[in-house]
Amino acid sequence: MAHQSSLIADDIDAYLTVQENKDLLRFITCGSVDDGKSTLIGRLLHDSKMIFEDQLAAITRDSKKSGTTGDQVDLALLVDGLQSEREQGITIDVAYRFFSTDKRKFIIADTPGHEQYTRNMATGASTASLAVILIDARYGVQTQTRRHSFIADLLGIQHLVIAVNKMDLVGYSQARFDEIVADYRGFAENLSARDIRCVPMSALQGDNVVDRSKHINWYAGPTLLELLERIEIAPDQNTSDLRLPVQYVNRPNHDFRGYCGTLAAGTLRPGQAIKALPSGKIARVERIVTFDGDLALATPGQAITVTLNDDIDISRGDWLVEASDDIALASNVEADIVWLHDTPMTLNKLYDIKLGTREVAGQVSAINYQIDINTLDHKCVEQLELNAIGRCRVALNAPLPIDDYRRCPDTGSFIVIDRLSNLTVGAGMIRGVWESAQGTHSDDSVDWQGFELELNGLVRKYFPHWEAKDIRARFKR
């Protein structure tokens, strides 16, 4: 393998140490149907020499039966492993692949392009730091291109690589590439992503994927792999706001009490003053314990056990934060919810809401609007269907510490669980806190859109000849 270190044969312990200390980048490939996502991943693995001989022999054999590239080896079969995927030549489920180079380790999520599998795409994007969005050079920016870009942006992905694929089918035209880039950047003005790069390439032929293309002399930028190796993701981590959701209280004997969890944000040191939420009790960190020994400094992503100088009451689901942090405790939040189940979301139905390591009962009390992810317009709806995304008001049965998702994704997100089937039916990103309807409002501050949505069901049931707007007009008078 071209990127395999010689240390494997000479000193396996040294090799493992090098691998352990390498930076890890999680990224997804997304875009419209048949833009070449699976082929791109296959080409990345093949040209970086990360395919084993038996894998190459297997896909060479399968290409004769299920391939879509004629006499060539269909590299897409490396990730399209389901029988139904090979029969239809599409990606249905998220497929994960690992590879590494001398500079970085990678975990790729190959996500589906079809609209009906939008929930699968959102699942793959939820842990990614970068999105490679493929665009077929023949067709340019499509509806699904905009849809996947919006979902990636919704989930807080800051780095987008726009891979204009199949340049060989348009004669490697610079004018066509520039036209597509201008079209996409015009759409991207509505996105929050701060880092957008564009690469002309052909995944099938291998142009500008790992090796520089001989046919695209007008492009002087890096290849796709060079971009993936260079893009800095460390600044994306929140190291200023301490967040340690407690997963487990470790009490092996009378002499030890530790609070276990994965540090979601910030840094932690022995001697640091912390506050437990929701109780508000303050103590100091005594030790930061790990399997390999105590730490002088813990950073985001590390699994640690913290001991304190005072045995305060801390349970699973509590947060450890900076003693000086003023974090709101709220039972009413506003969130963007992606609905993941065939059964539509029901307003005011009781669900289990799992936020970090804590689970509480809650309900969606109103849908402010559903986002049309083709146009980014807002529309008024009464329920969220499968794959729909809406800005909703969620009422929890207990006050919890609340984070904005863009500030800290790990503590600002939740999943919605059906209480009867125990299925995960939705995923939410918290955008803020809203006041309960029981609070005091002036006439001008009433959310009439939410009020109309809540009345629609009652109006149709008891007053079929009335319309919700008539009710609103009566109350407003």
TIFI-312179 format. One record per residue (C-alpha): residue number from 1; y, z, x. Coordinates in pm, 1 decimal. Each point is the difference from the previous one (the first is absolute). Layout:
# residues N
{site NUM; {Y; Z; X}};
...
END
This chain:
# residues 477
{site 1; {0.0; 0.0; 0.0}};
{site 2; {340.5; -97.9; 134.9}};
{site 3; {158.8; 329.6; -101.4}};
{site 4; {-292.0; 220.4; 90.2}};
{site 5; {68.5; 228.0; 294.7}};
{site 6; {-230.1; -1.4; 304.0}};
{site 7; {1.9; 379.1; -25.7}};
{site 8; {-278.2; -28.8; -258.3}};
{site 9; {-244.2; -83.8; 277.2}};
{site 10; {159.8; 209.5; 276.5}};
{site 11; {116.6; 322.0; -168.4}};
{site 12; {-67.0; 39.6; -371.4}};
{site 13; {181.4; 335.7; -19.2}};
{site 14; {315.0; -151.6; 147.6}};
{site 15; {-28.4; -292.4; -242.4}};
{site 16; {-27.0; 233.9; -298.3}};
{site 17; {301.8; 194.9; 121.6}};
{site 18; {204.2; -320.7; 27.2}};
{site 19; {-106.3; -105.3; -350.7}};
{site 20; {82.5; 341.8; -143.9}};
{site 21; {353.6; -13.7; 140.0}};
{site 22; {76.4; -353.7; -116.7}};
{site 23; {251.4; -52.1; -276.4}};
{site 24; {-152.8; -92.1; -338.7}};
{site 25; {158.2; -254.2; -233.8}};
{site 26; {-123.6; -33.6; -356.9}};
{site 27; {104.0; -324.1; -165.2}};
{site 28; {-90.2; -216.5; -297.3}};
{site 29; {-19.5; -372.2; -59.3}};
{site 30; {128.6; -111.9; -338.4}};
{site 31; {147.8; -296.4; -181.1}};
{site 32; {-95.8; -257.2; -258.5}};
{site 33; {-349.5; -133.2; -71.4}};
{site 34; {-139.4; -232.4; 271.0}};
{site 35; {283.9; 67.1; 243.0}};
{site 36; {-262.9; 75.4; 266.5}};
{site 37; {-4.1; 379.8; 25.4}};
{site 38; {-371.1; 39.2; 75.1}};
{site 39; {2.6; -298.5; 235.8}};
{site 40; {289.2; 155.6; 190.7}};
{site 41; {-190.8; 324.9; 55.7}};
{site 42; {-307.3; -193.7; 106.8}};
{site 43; {212.5; -198.6; 245.6}};
{site 44; {157.1; 318.7; 139.0}};
{site 45; {-342.3; 151.4; 62.3}};
{site 46; {-148.7; -322.2; 134.9}};
{site 47; {277.9; -97.3; 241.3}};
{site 48; {42.2; 355.4; 129.2}};
{site 49; {-377.8; 0.1; 73.5}};
{site 50; {-68.7; 286.4; -239.5}};
{site 51; {-292.6; -165.8; -180.6}};
{site 52; {-350.3; 84.3; 115.6}};
{site 53; {-246.0; -280.8; 57.6}};
{site 54; {-223.0; 93.9; -292.7}};
{site 55; {304.4; 4.6; -233.2}};
{site 56; {106.8; -344.9; 117.4}};
{site 57; {-354.2; -131.8; -42.6}};
{site 58; {-18.3; 144.0; -353.0}};
{site 59; {326.6; -153.0; -121.5}};
{site 60; {-87.8; -329.8; 169.4}};
{site 61; {-320.4; -4.7; -202.8}};
{site 62; {175.2; 111.9; -319.8}};
{site 63; {275.2; -259.7; 44.3}};
{site 64; {-250.8; -275.1; -75.0}};
{site 65; {-77.6; 162.1; -334.8}};
{site 66; {323.4; 171.7; -106.7}};
{site 67; {268.4; -135.4; 234.1}};
{site 68; {312.5; -187.7; -109.5}};
{site 69; {99.1; -156.5; 334.2}};
{site 70; {-244.0; -290.4; 25.4}};
{site 71; {-185.1; -10.6; 331.3}};
{site 72; {212.4; 275.3; 152.6}};
{site 73; {-100.3; 365.5; -0.9}};
{site 74; {163.5; 171.6; -299.3}};
{site 75; {153.0; 307.8; 162.2}};
{site 76; {103.1; 135.0; -341.3}};
{site 77; {-362.9; 101.6; -55.4}};
{site 78; {51.5; 283.8; 249.0}};
{site 79; {191.8; 193.5; -265.3}};
{site 80; {-103.0; -172.7; -324.6}};
{site 81; {-341.8; 162.0; -9.7}};
{site 82; {-60.3; 41.1; -373.8}};
{site 83; {-218.9; -265.5; -160.2}};
{site 84; {257.9; -62.7; -273.1}};
{site 85; {270.4; -44.0; 265.8}};
{site 86; {-202.4; -261.2; 183.9}};
{site 87; {-94.6; -181.3; -318.9}};
{site 88; {364.1; -29.8; -109.8}};
{site 89; {158.9; -22.4; 343.8}};
{site 90; {240.2; 286.3; -77.4}};
{site 91; {58.0; 362.7; 99.4}};
{site 92; {-69.9; 253.6; -275.5}};
{site 93; {-25.7; 341.0; 163.7}};
{site 94; {188.2; 144.5; 296.7}};
{site 95; {-190.6; -56.7; 324.9}};
{site 96; {79.3; 206.3; 310.0}};
{site 97; {-56.5; -110.2; 359.8}};
{site 98; {67.7; 173.1; 330.8}};
{site 99; {85.0; -159.4; 332.8}};
{site 100; {191.5; 90.8; 312.4}};
{site 101; {183.7; -161.3; 287.8}};
{site 102; {115.0; 138.6; 332.8}};
{site 103; {319.9; 123.7; -164.9}};
{site 104; {-91.0; 126.2; -347.1}};
{site 105; {-271.0; 72.1; -256.0}};
{site 106; {11.0; -162.2; -341.4}};
{site 107; {-145.5; 57.2; -345.8}};
{site 108; {44.0; -304.8; -224.4}};
{site 109; {-24.1; 4.4; -377.8}};
{site 110; {-66.4; -343.9; -147.9}};
{site 111; {135.4; 18.8; -356.2}};
{site 112; {-57.9; -232.2; -297.8}};
{site 113; {251.7; -266.1; -98.5}};
{site 114; {-80.6; -25.8; -372.0}};
{site 115; {233.2; 173.1; -244.5}};
{site 116; {-290.1; 172.6; -176.7}};
{site 117; {-81.8; 185.4; 323.9}};
{site 118; {353.6; 130.0; 57.1}};
{site 119; {-130.3; 359.5; -10.3}};
{site 120; {-231.7; -79.8; 294.1}};
{site 121; {294.7; -135.0; 195.7}};
{site 122; {199.1; 317.4; -70.6}};
{site 123; {-294.9; 209.8; 117.2}};
{site 124; {-15.2; -185.0; 332.2}};
{site 125; {375.5; 24.1; 49.8}};
{site 126; {16.1; 374.6; -63.8}};
{site 127; {-101.1; 91.8; 357.3}};
{site 128; {153.0; -296.6; 184.3}};
{site 129; {303.1; -1.9; 228.5}};
{site 130; {35.2; -378.1; 9.3}};
{site 131; {-74.5; -291.4; -232.8}};
{site 132; {-84.8; -353.4; 108.7}};
{site 133; {105.5; -215.7; -296.0}};
{site 134; {-150.1; -347.1; 14.9}};
{site 135; {173.3; -303.2; -147.5}};
{site 136; {-166.4; -340.6; -34.0}};
{site 137; {236.0; -243.7; 171.5}};
{site 138; {-77.4; -263.2; -265.5}};
{site 139; {108.1; 212.7; -296.9}};
{site 140; {252.7; 244.5; 145.1}};
{site 141; {93.0; 330.1; -165.3}};
{site 142; {-213.6; 57.7; -309.3}};
{site 143; {3.0; 258.0; -279.5}};
{site 144; {-276.7; 197.9; 169.7}};
{site 145; {194.5; -6.9; 327.4}};
{site 146; {289.0; 175.8; -172.5}};
{site 147; {-236.9; 235.6; -184.1}};
{site 148; {-174.8; 116.7; 316.4}};
{site 149; {328.9; 28.6; 188.7}};
{site 150; {139.1; 222.1; -274.0}};
{site 151; {-309.8; 222.7; -6.9}};
{site 152; {7.3; 34.5; 379.1}};
{site 153; {365.9; 96.0; -21.9}};
{site 154; {-67.8; 238.2; -289.9}};
{site 155; {-257.6; 178.1; 215.0}};
{site 156; {252.3; 43.2; 280.3}};
{site 157; {-130.4; -256.7; 252.0}};
{site 158; {291.1; -64.1; 236.3}};
{site 159; {-146.3; -285.1; 208.3}};
{site 160; {-75.6; -340.7; -153.6}};
{site 161; {-138.6; -292.7; 197.2}};
{site 162; {38.0; -326.3; -191.8}};
{site 163; {-282.1; -223.8; 123.3}};
{site 164; {69.5; -358.0; -109.2}};
{site 165; {-358.3; -124.9; 9.0}};
{site 166; {-160.8; -345.9; -11.5}};
{site 167; {277.9; -156.8; 205.9}};
{site 168; {-254.3; -263.9; 106.6}};
{site 169; {1.3; -133.4; -357.8}};
{site 170; {376.1; -68.0; 9.9}};
{site 171; {0.0; -161.0; 343.3}};
{site 172; {127.4; 317.2; 171.2}};
{site 173; {342.5; -73.0; -150.6}};
{site 174; {280.9; 224.9; 119.0}};
{site 175; {214.2; -105.3; -296.0}};
{site 176; {-268.5; 117.2; -243.9}};
{site 177; {-35.9; 331.9; 182.3}};
{site 178; {376.9; 58.9; -2.6}};
{site 179; {14.3; -83.8; -371.0}};
{site 180; {-270.6; 255.2; -85.9}};
{site 181; {158.9; 269.1; 219.2}};
{site 182; {339.5; -51.5; -165.7}};
{site 183; {-160.8; 16.7; -346.1}};
{site 184; {-185.3; 322.1; 81.8}};
{site 185; {297.9; 171.6; 161.8}};
{site 186; {203.5; -75.8; -309.7}};
{site 187; {-259.7; 185.1; -209.6}};
{site 188; {-31.1; 279.7; 258.8}};
{site 189; {364.7; 99.2; -46.9}};
{site 190; {-126.8; 204.8; -296.3}};
{site 191; {-251.8; 187.7; 218.6}};
{site 192; {48.9; 313.3; 209.6}};
{site 193; {-213.5; -114.8; 295.7}};
{site 194; {216.0; 11.1; 311.8}};
{site 195; {-220.2; -206.9; 233.5}};
{site 196; {-106.2; -352.9; -102.1}};
{site 197; {-149.6; -245.5; 253.0}};
{site 198; {-112.7; -359.0; -62.9}};
{site 199; {-274.7; -192.1; 183.9}};
{site 200; {-114.6; -363.2; -50.0}};
{site 201; {-377.2; -24.8; 41.8}};
{site 202; {-332.6; -149.8; -100.7}};
{site 203; {-278.4; 255.0; -41.1}};
{site 204; {-264.6; -271.3; -34.2}};
{site 205; {99.0; -175.7; 323.1}};
{site 206; {106.3; 314.6; 186.6}};
{site 207; {364.6; -97.6; 51.8}};
{site 208; {223.2; 300.5; 84.6}};
{site 209; {-255.0; 256.3; -120.1}};
{site 210; {-125.6; 133.5; 333.5}};
{site 211; {75.6; -296.8; 226.0}};
{site 212; {326.8; -192.4; 9.3}};
{site 213; {-8.2; -333.7; -179.6}};
{site 214; {34.3; -328.0; 188.4}};
{site 215; {118.2; -169.0; -319.4}};
{site 216; {293.7; 233.1; -81.7}};
{site 217; {213.7; -43.2; 311.2}};
{site 218; {316.9; 64.1; -199.5}};
{site 219; {-100.2; 363.3; -61.4}};
{site 220; {77.3; 229.8; 293.8}};
{site 221; {-84.7; 332.6; -163.8}};
{site 222; {-310.7; 215.8; 41.6}};
{site 223; {-340.9; -78.9; -148.3}};
{site 224; {-127.8; 210.9; -286.5}};
{site 225; {-211.8; 221.6; 226.7}};
{site 226; {289.8; 50.0; 240.6}};
{site 227; {214.2; 112.7; -292.4}};
{site 228; {-267.6; 240.8; -119.9}};
{site 229; {-21.4; 148.8; 349.5}};
{site 230; {375.9; 34.6; 45.7}};
{site 231; {134.8; 128.3; -330.3}};
{site 232; {96.7; 365.8; 31.2}};
{site 233; {-119.7; 218.0; -286.8}};
{site 234; {61.2; 343.4; 155.2}};
{site 235; {362.0; 16.0; -130.9}};
{site 236; {-138.4; -38.9; -353.7}};
{site 237; {-149.7; 349.4; 16.8}};
{site 238; {202.8; 283.7; -145.2}};
{site 239; {20.8; 254.0; 282.1}};
{site 240; {299.3; 192.0; -135.4}};
{site 241; {-135.8; 147.2; -327.2}};
{site 242; {-291.1; 240.2; 49.3}};
{site 243; {-271.6; -53.1; -262.7}};
{site 244; {-343.8; 161.1; 26.6}};
{site 245; {-192.2; -3.6; -331.0}};
{site 246; {-265.2; 272.7; 20.8}};
{site 247; {-345.4; -140.8; -62.2}};
{site 248; {-214.6; 305.5; 73.4}};
{site 249; {39.7; 367.0; 87.7}};
{site 250; {-235.8; 73.8; 289.5}};
{site 251; {-123.3; 361.7; -3.1}};
{site 252; {-316.8; 19.5; 214.7}};
{site 253; {40.1; 373.5; 72.0}};
{site 254; {239.6; 292.6; -43.0}};
{site 255; {187.7; -89.1; 317.8}};
{site 256; {95.4; -359.5; -80.1}};
{site 257; {191.8; -163.4; -283.6}};
{site 258; {102.5; -361.3; 51.1}};
{site 259; {158.3; -259.0; -222.8}};
{site 260; {-153.1; -345.0; 47.8}};
{site 261; {154.7; -336.4; -74.8}};
{site 262; {123.1; -330.9; 138.2}};
{site 263; {361.8; 3.2; 111.9}};
{site 264; {169.9; -252.4; -229.5}};
{site 265; {344.1; 1.7; 163.9}};
{site 266; {207.2; 181.8; 258.9}};
{site 267; {-112.6; 194.3; 305.3}};
{site 268; {-134.4; 353.1; 27.9}};
{site 269; {4.2; 248.1; 289.8}};
{site 270; {-116.9; 357.9; 50.1}};
{site 271; {283.4; 241.2; -74.1}};
{site 272; {157.4; -232.4; -256.3}};
{site 273; {120.1; 155.4; -326.8}};
{site 274; {-162.8; -153.6; -306.8}};
{site 275; {23.6; 45.3; -373.9}};
{site 276; {-288.9; -19.8; -244.9}};
{site 277; {61.6; -186.8; -324.5}};
{site 278; {12.2; 63.7; -288.2}};
{site 279; {9.7; 374.9; 78.8}};
{site 280; {292.4; -27.1; 245.0}};
{site 281; {-149.4; 262.0; 236.5}};
{site 282; {102.1; -32.3; 367.2}};
{site 283; {-208.3; 63.6; 313.6}};
{site 284; {-33.9; -124.7; 357.9}};
{site 285; {-269.6; -221.6; 150.2}};
{site 286; {-221.7; 196.9; 233.4}};
{site 287; {-252.0; -267.2; 107.5}};
{site 288; {-78.9; -366.5; -66.9}};
{site 289; {-376.1; -23.2; 24.0}};
{site 290; {-211.3; -315.7; 39.6}};
{site 291; {-360.4; -68.5; 98.3}};
{site 292; {115.3; -91.5; 352.3}};
{site 293; {214.6; 309.5; 43.2}};
{site 294; {342.4; 132.5; -94.4}};
{site 295; {299.0; -236.3; -10.5}};
{site 296; {350.2; 58.5; 130.8}};
{site 297; {128.0; -271.8; -235.1}};
{site 298; {-149.1; -161.8; -310.9}};
{site 299; {115.7; -346.0; -114.4}};
{site 300; {-47.6; -199.5; -322.5}};
{site 301; {-357.1; -104.0; -72.8}};
{site 302; {-166.9; 284.9; 188.8}};
{site 303; {-254.6; 220.5; -177.7}};
{site 304; {84.4; 358.8; 91.6}};
{site 305; {-58.5; 362.5; -93.1}};
{site 306; {306.4; 223.4; 2.9}};
{site 307; {-2.0; 377.8; 36.1}};
{site 308; {305.5; 209.6; -89.7}};
{site 309; {140.3; 333.0; 114.1}};
{site 310; {-6.7; 126.6; -358.2}};
{site 311; {-282.3; -24.3; -257.8}};
{site 312; {203.4; -144.9; -283.6}};
{site 313; {-165.2; -140.9; -310.7}};
{site 314; {-70.7; -369.4; 61.5}};
{site 315; {-254.4; -204.8; -194.8}};
{site 316; {-131.4; -355.0; -3.4}};
{site 317; {272.8; -233.1; -121.3}};
{site 318; {290.0; 202.1; 141.2}};
{site 319; {238.0; -157.8; 252.3}};
{site 320; {115.2; 137.4; 334.3}};
{site 321; {354.5; -121.1; 74.9}};
{site 322; {294.8; 99.0; 220.9}};
{site 323; {132.2; 342.5; -93.9}};
{site 324; {349.5; -145.2; -45.4}};
{site 325; {-108.3; -293.1; -221.1}};
{site 326; {130.5; 1.7; -353.9}};
{site 327; {-264.1; -194.5; -193.7}};
{site 328; {21.0; -34.9; -375.0}};
{site 329; {-275.6; 140.1; -219.1}};
{site 330; {-27.5; -216.3; -307.5}};
{site 331; {-235.4; -67.6; -287.3}};
{site 332; {167.9; -326.2; -107.9}};
{site 333; {0.9; -294.3; 238.5}};
{site 334; {89.8; -366.7; -14.2}};
{site 335; {-251.7; -229.5; 166.3}};
{site 336; {-112.4; -359.9; 37.9}};
{site 337; {-356.0; -17.2; -132.8}};
{site 338; {-252.3; -276.3; 71.8}};
{site 339; {-257.7; -0.7; -280.2}};
{site 340; {-353.2; -54.5; 132.1}};
{site 341; {-223.4; 8.8; -307.3}};
{site 342; {-96.7; -238.1; -280.6}};
{site 343; {96.0; 262.0; -260.7}};
{site 344; {380.5; -0.8; -33.4}};
{site 345; {199.4; 309.7; 84.7}};
{site 346; {66.0; 218.7; -305.2}};
{site 347; {331.5; 178.5; -35.1}};
{site 348; {-24.2; 379.6; -33.3}};
{site 349; {-373.2; -1.6; 70.8}};
{site 350; {-108.3; 281.2; 231.4}};
{site 351; {-118.9; -121.8; 342.0}};
{site 352; {-83.8; 179.4; 323.4}};
{site 353; {270.2; -65.9; 261.0}};
{site 354; {-116.1; 40.9; 360.6}};
{site 355; {298.8; 38.1; 228.9}};
{site 356; {-112.0; 56.5; 357.7}};
{site 357; {-252.5; 282.4; 0.1}};
{site 358; {110.4; 143.5; -334.9}};
{site 359; {-119.7; -110.5; -343.7}};
{site 360; {187.1; 79.4; -321.5}};
{site 361; {-3.5; -127.5; -355.2}};
{site 362; {278.9; -232.1; -104.3}};
{site 363; {102.3; -282.2; -228.1}};
{site 364; {217.5; -308.0; 5.7}};
{site 365; {270.8; 85.1; -250.0}};
{site 366; {189.7; -329.9; 16.4}};
{site 367; {0.9; -341.6; 163.3}};
{site 368; {354.3; -80.8; 108.9}};
{site 369; {-95.0; -361.1; 64.7}};
{site 370; {-277.4; -222.0; 128.7}};
{site 371; {76.8; -211.4; 305.6}};
{site 372; {-68.1; -371.0; -33.6}};
{site 373; {-124.2; -53.9; 352.8}};
{site 374; {44.3; -374.9; -28.4}};
{site 375; {375.7; 21.2; -63.6}};
{site 376; {65.8; 371.2; 79.8}};
{site 377; {159.0; 29.0; -346.1}};
{site 378; {-40.4; 316.6; -211.4}};
{site 379; {-151.0; -15.2; -346.6}};
{site 380; {-54.1; 254.0; -276.3}};
{site 381; {-367.3; 81.1; -71.7}};
{site 382; {-194.9; 272.4; -176.5}};
{site 383; {-301.9; 7.0; 231.6}};
{site 384; {-109.7; -117.6; 342.5}};
{site 385; {-287.7; -247.1; 11.0}};
{site 386; {-236.7; -57.0; 292.5}};
{site 387; {191.7; -99.2; 319.2}};
{site 388; {338.4; 74.9; -161.4}};
{site 389; {269.2; 193.9; 188.0}};
{site 390; {253.0; 214.3; -183.1}};
{site 391; {269.5; 259.0; 64.5}};
{site 392; {-121.2; 302.8; -197.3}};
{site 393; {88.5; 358.4; -78.5}};
{site 394; {-282.1; 240.5; 76.0}};
{site 395; {-8.7; 355.0; -135.6}};
{site 396; {-218.5; 244.3; 198.0}};
{site 397; {-142.9; 323.8; -136.2}};
{site 398; {122.3; 199.4; 300.0}};
{site 399; {300.5; -29.4; 234.5}};
{site 400; {-88.5; -146.2; 340.4}};
{site 401; {190.7; -81.7; 318.6}};
{site 402; {112.8; -362.2; -30.4}};
{site 403; {66.1; -264.3; 268.4}};
{site 404; {137.8; -349.0; -36.5}};
{site 405; {-271.9; -252.4; 91.6}};
{site 406; {218.4; -190.4; 245.5}};
{site 407; {78.9; 324.3; 180.5}};
{site 408; {-359.1; 113.6; 34.2}};
{site 409; {-274.8; -217.6; -153.6}};
{site 410; {-276.6; 258.3; 40.2}};
{site 411; {180.1; 266.4; -203.4}};
{site 412; {194.9; -237.4; -223.2}};
{site 413; {-297.1; -176.9; -158.0}};
{site 414; {-267.0; 92.2; -251.3}};
{site 415; {-295.4; -140.0; -188.9}};
{site 416; {-62.8; 18.1; -373.6}};
{site 417; {-353.2; 104.5; -104.3}};
{site 418; {-152.3; -35.5; -344.9}};
{site 419; {-116.5; 347.1; -105.5}};
{site 420; {-309.9; -123.1; -187.1}};
{site 421; {-138.1; -269.8; 230.8}};
{site 422; {143.2; 146.5; 324.0}};
{site 423; {103.7; -354.1; 99.3}};
{site 424; {315.7; -70.9; 197.2}};
{site 425; {206.9; -202.6; -246.6}};
{site 426; {341.4; -13.1; 166.4}};
{site 427; {194.6; 54.6; 320.8}};
{site 428; {357.7; 125.0; 13.5}};
{site 429; {289.1; 3.7; 247.1}};
{site 430; {258.6; 270.4; -73.6}};
{site 431; {361.3; -119.4; -11.8}};
{site 432; {174.2; 320.2; -106.3}};
{site 433; {28.7; 285.8; -246.7}};
{site 434; {123.7; -27.6; -356.6}};
{site 435; {120.0; 268.5; -236.5}};
{site 436; {-225.6; 93.4; -287.8}};
{site 437; {88.5; -125.8; -343.9}};
{site 438; {42.5; 366.6; -93.0}};
{site 439; {307.2; 20.6; 218.9}};
{site 440; {356.3; -35.4; -124.3}};
{site 441; {125.8; -357.6; -29.9}};
{site 442; {316.5; -149.1; -131.2}};
{site 443; {-30.0; -293.4; -239.0}};
{site 444; {89.0; -243.1; 280.2}};
{site 445; {-270.2; 135.2; 233.4}};
{site 446; {-294.3; -54.7; -236.2}};
{site 447; {-254.0; -251.2; 129.0}};
{site 448; {-12.2; -214.0; -312.3}};
{site 449; {-247.1; -242.7; 155.8}};
{site 450; {-251.2; 278.7; 58.7}};
{site 451; {79.5; 144.5; -342.8}};
{site 452; {-70.6; -336.0; -161.9}};
{site 453; {-331.0; -33.5; 182.5}};
{site 454; {-115.0; 343.6; -113.4}};
{site 455; {96.4; -70.7; -362.1}};
{site 456; {-162.3; -342.0; -23.1}};
{site 457; {-346.2; 136.3; -76.6}};
{site 458; {125.4; 242.4; -265.9}};
{site 459; {226.2; -260.5; -157.3}};
{site 460; {-280.8; -250.8; -43.1}};
{site 461; {-232.7; 266.8; -137.1}};
{site 462; {223.7; 171.0; -255.5}};
{site 463; {282.4; -250.3; -56.9}};
{site 464; {-154.1; -345.6; 40.3}};
{site 465; {306.9; -166.6; -156.4}};
{site 466; {239.6; 161.2; 253.8}};
{site 467; {68.1; -103.2; 356.6}};
{site 468; {57.2; 233.5; 292.5}};
{site 469; {349.3; -138.2; 54.9}};
{site 470; {90.2; 102.8; -357.1}};
{site 471; {-114.9; 354.2; 74.3}};
{site 472; {205.6; 5.3; 316.6}};
{site 473; {309.7; -118.2; -182.8}};
{site 474; {-44.7; 272.2; -266.3}};
{site 475; {-27.2; 275.1; 263.5}};
{site 476; {287.6; -133.5; 205.5}};
{site 477; {227.8; 14.3; -302.1}};
END
